[in-house]
């Protein structure tokens, strides 16, 4: 019964023999989707290599390479005679909170940064966004979607969510040239009193992959950062929420203690 519960989660795997992607990478991407979708949770023991060979109808070398890729990217822990276990998915970092603005940091280093505004609109947010912003159902949201480029190459996408009872649409000239830190502090004149950032791996959807120009043969794992800013408004603590998607091959984060 235990083994049956272990293997049924993999029944929807289909190997694409016509794809240019190596077999091991197809297995790797499939397992990563299961991890990202919480079908394979922290502490879950993946079946042994021989069982995976039968389930995926591939060689043992293919399975070993796929598991090694997961291990190198920090998704699983492997030990001889112990098995393969799913590691905690996300990394919540206090070090990331020290970065006031990725845009400002890159500019300070002399890197040319360009912003492409993809959307700015007032929306009725999904329930999960209301929960993150801690707002009532009658409050709408100022939604901004922005693509950042360097030397005409995409670096990352930001989706920003501002409570619309406080924040109104931003003039394009400011939105194109200022970091969100400066927009909040200098344009809207609010002091950011707290920051929380959560970094985790993710797989991009079709639109994100297209905007970040992720090639078919390129590793598709991206860095996904959720950011929460708090500020004081009329004696109450309010929140701004950001979701940012970084192209894996173009991003690197340094953690300091």
HELIX and SHEET records of a PDB file:
HELIX    1   1 UNK A    2  UNK A    7  1                                   6    
HELIX    2   2 UNK A    8  UNK A   10  5                                   3    
HELIX    3   3 UNK A   23  UNK A   36  1                                  14    
HELIX    4   4 UNK A   49  UNK A   56  1                                   8    
HELIX    5   5 UNK A   60  UNK A   72  1                                  13    
HELIX    6   6 UNK A   95  UNK A   98  5                                   4    
HELIX    7   7 UNK A  102  UNK A  108  1                                   7    
HELIX    8   8 UNK A  127  UNK A  133  1                                   7    
HELIX    9   9 UNK A  172  UNK A  177  1                                   6    
HELIX   10  10 UNK A  180  UNK A  182  1                                   3    
HELIX   11  11 UNK A  183  UNK A  187  3                                   5    
HELIX   12  12 UNK A  206  UNK A  211  1                                   6    
HELIX   13  13 UNK A  248  UNK A  250  5                                   3    
SHEET    1   A 3 UNK A  45  UNK A  46  0                                        
SHEET    2   A 3 UNK A  83  UNK A  86 -1                                        
SHEET    3   A 3 UNK A  76  UNK A  79 -1                                        
SHEET    1   B 7 UNK A  90  UNK A  92  0                                        
SHEET    2   B 7 UNK A 192  UNK A 203 -1                                        
SHEET    3   B 7 UNK A 221  UNK A 233 -1                                        
SHEET    4   B 7 UNK A 236  UNK A 246 -1                                        
SHEET    5   B 7 UNK A 153  UNK A 163 -1                                        
SHEET    6   B 7 UNK A 141  UNK A 150 -1                                        
SHEET    7   B 7 UNK A 114  UNK A 123 -1                                        
END                                                                             
